[in-house]
Amino acid sequence: MAEIGQDIAKAKAFLERGELVGIPTETVYGLAGNGLNPDAVAKIFATKNRPDFDPLIIHTSSIERVLDFTIEIPEILRLLGEKFWPGPLTLLLSKKNIVPDLVTSGLDMVAVRIPDHSLSMDLLNILDFPLAAPSANPFGYISPTKASHVNDQLGDKIPYILDGGPCEVGLESTIVGVENNEVVIYRLGGLDVKDIEALVGNVKVRTQSSSNPKSPGMLKSHYAPQKPFILGDLKTLIEEYQSKGITFAVLSFGDGSRNVSTGKQVQLSPSGNLNEAAKNLFASMRALDTMDVSVILSELLPEQGLGRAVNDRLKRAATTRDCNPTSD
């Protein structure tokens, strides 16, 4: 398994040799490699078993350094960067040729962000290159929000994981770009759409699934547990699976079900707080995935604030689960 620690000098040495390192951010843990080194980037795809048509996000430490590998930052996107960086915002920008085509899946735009985590910012500040860093999990599985999650999944494939504690946001960044002078959101995430609109006016949300995505996080099936993940009205689902004699666990937003034992259900936020629910989502899905049950039942959150981004992840987790579990 990987060594876990807080030694940024050690992480730097691995990265400079073209190795990969797990790094913390405020959103989720990333699988980081030299974003300008094609061999290191290829190693990211291989380690995650990620399809090479799904672009990566580049991480750096300042707006000034963003211009080292991008052609320009449109003024309206610069406003967003100045307001929300460091933070859970990713901007889609025109790339310079020094960015390998593998990073962008051959597109001329690169996704860029500045993470809001002191340990990773200290690391980025001492590197001579930005880091390509998708979530540190096998492709399609639940994103990691603790160093132990990274070690459980990829610890036998990477040498080192920087331990920055649990992720504060717990949901991937919001990805934003510009098309025809209009601000477009390509992935809902840890930055509320209303906060973006308060600064730049109305935006278009374009998060539809795609087999040829324009940015990271647009694939239809993603963030999924290994167990079948069923989304719908919880009361109806619970009655249905109880009548079939199929074992299940429950992921609920607020109040749990009195008809399910506390050991078989997780509440994202007992008080109904959407930000708390977002922070707890991936860790809760992981906990349920380890339970001795056949399926996981869940419900959508209110379609407001970060609830929209959580619902996006829940729908993607349930997308490809066409299954008919049998009773035990």
Secondary structure, 3 states (H helix, E strand, C coil): CCEEECCHHHHHHHHHCCCCEEECCCCCCEEEEECCCHHHHHHHHHHHCCCCCCCCEEECCCHHHHCCCECCCCHHHHHHHHHHCCCCEEEEEEECCCCCHHHHCCCCEEEEECCCCHHHHHHHHHCCCCEECCECCCCCECCCCCHHHHHHHHCCCCCEEECCCCCCCCCCCEEEEEECCEEEEEECCCCCHHHHHHHHCCCEECCCCCCCCCCCCCCCCCCECCCCEEECCHHHHHHHHHHHCCCEEEEECCCCCCCCCHHHEEECCCCCCHHHHHHHHHHHHHHHHCCCCCEEEECCCCCCCCHHHHHHHHHHHHCCCCCCCCCC
